[in-house]
Amino acid sequence: MMNRDIHPERAEPNPQTSQRSDTGFAPRISIEQVEEGHVLAPKFDRDGLIACVTTDMQTGEVLMLGYMNAEALRMTIETGEAHYWSRSRRTLWRKGATSGLIQRIEELRIDDDQDAVWLRVSIAGTKASCHVGYRSCFYRRVPIGQARKDGDALIYTEAEKTFDPKQVYGDAPNPTIL
């Protein structure tokens, strides 16, 4: 018998997978459904979050790693703009709401066991993504292996900021929590 979750175009929809879980997404019923099915059944961690890697659609450059709760993932899917959950501020936020650096979703992917999301985005304005002013949140490299013998100072991979955070954010509180 064919698994209806794997090939819904060939069979009637399975009523179990069309029901929504408490997250608003399909319940996770089987490994086959999660890994090779056609329904979105994300696995949120014990804090109700799922990791999200965001890259530039054109260059493939990693821009940031964020987290989404179910509401942020739903809003991202519904609006076509990236929404995240701030773990430090404990609030939902739309990327670019303050800065204008809105991340427009070109493609949203889910990984094999549906516990991580990959957004491929285009960005308005200066095309930056980091609240510190750099293009990518990953603007420093950590020396490893032999290079560590020359010192362990972080190495900047971006020569300069793409915008001045004080001009963009004004006196808004810095989201980095010590």
N, C-alpha and C positions, 0 to 999 in steps of 0.2 A: 504494500500500500504506500502511495506517495505521501510524503510529509507535506501537508498543505502550507506550512509556514515557509518552507524553502522555495516553493514554486507556486505562488498564489495566482499567477497568470494562467496556470494549467488546472486549477481546482477552485472550488468555492472557498471563500475566506473562512478561516477557522474562527468561530465566535470567541474562543478563549483569547486569541491574540488581538482581536479588535476591541476588547474591553480595555479600559485604562486603569493603570495602577494608581496608587496614591500620589505618584509623581506627575501623573497626567500622561505618561507614556505607556506603551505596551508592557505588560508584565513579562518577566523573564521566565519562560516555561521550560525550555530545553537548551542544551548546548548547541544542537543543530539550528534551532531558531535564532539564537544569539549570534552564532558564528557564520551561518550561511543563509539565514532567512532574509526576508524582505521587510521586516518591521523594525522600527526604532525602539529598542528596549534598553536604554542606557543604564549602566550600573553606577549609582552614586555611592560615595564612600560613607562611613559611619557619621560624618558631619553633613551629609547630604550634598556633597560636592563631586564634580568630575573635572579632571585636569583638561586644560585646553591649550594647545600649542598654536600660536598664530604666526603665519609667515606671509611675506609679500608675494602677491600673485605673480608679478613679473619676474622678480629676481630669485625667489625661493628663500630669501634671507629670513632667518628666525627673528621675529620682532619682539615677541613676548611669550611668557608662560603665564596663564591665568587660570582661574577656577570659575566654574559655573554651578549654580544650583539649578533645580528643575525650572524655576521661573526664568532665570537668565538664558537657559538653553531654549526654552519656548519663545521668549522674546526675540532671541537671535534668529530663530527659524521664521517667526512671523514677520519681522520687520526687515530682515536682510542686513541688519547692522549689528555689530558685536556688542553684546551685553555680558557682563561678568559679575561675579560675587566677590566683593572685597572681604577677605578673611580678617584683615586688620581693622577695618571700619565696620564690619558686619552689616554691609548694605549692598543692594543691587546698584550697579552703575552701567550707564551706556558709555562706551569708549568715545571720547570726543565731545561729550555733552558740554563740558566747560571749555576745552581747548579748541574745539572745531576740528580736531584730528579724528574724524569719524572713520571707523573701519567698516567699509562696505564689503559684505560677504560676496565673494566670487564663487567660492565652493566651500562646502562644509562636509567633512568626512568624519566617520566614526571608526575606531580601530576594531580589530578582530573580535575582542570580547566585550566591546562596547563600554569600556571604562575610561576612554580618553577621546577627546575631540580634536580635530585639526581644522583650523580656519585658514583659508587662503583668501587674503583681503587686498583691496586697494584702499589707499588712505588719501583723504582730502588734505588741502593746505600744503604744509611743508613736507608731508609724507612721513613725518616722524611718528613714533609710537611711544616713546618713553617720557614719563613725566619729568625726568631730569633734564630733558632737552635734546637727547641723542635720538638718532633714527631708530635704533633697536635698544631694547632693555638689556641686551647682551653686548655691551660696548666695551667690556674688559675681558682679557684673556688671562687665564691662570697658567703660569709656567709649570710644565710637567717633565718628568724624567730628567734627562741631562740638562735641559734648560734651567731647571731648578737650582743647579749648582751656581748659576750666575746671579742668583737672588730669587726671592719669592714674591717680589712686588708685582702687583697686577699690572698688566700691559694694556693700555688703551688701544682699541682697534678702530676707533673713530677719532679723527684728528680734532674735530670741533663739533659743538652742539649745532643742531639745525634750527633751534629757536631758544629764546631766553624765557625760562620758566616764570620768572617774576612778571614779565610783560603779559604772558598768556594766562597765568593763574592768579596773579595779584596777590592778595593776602590770604588766599584759601589755604587751609591747613595741608601740610605735606602728608601724603598717605603712608610714607615709610614710618613704621613703628619700631622703636628700639627695644 
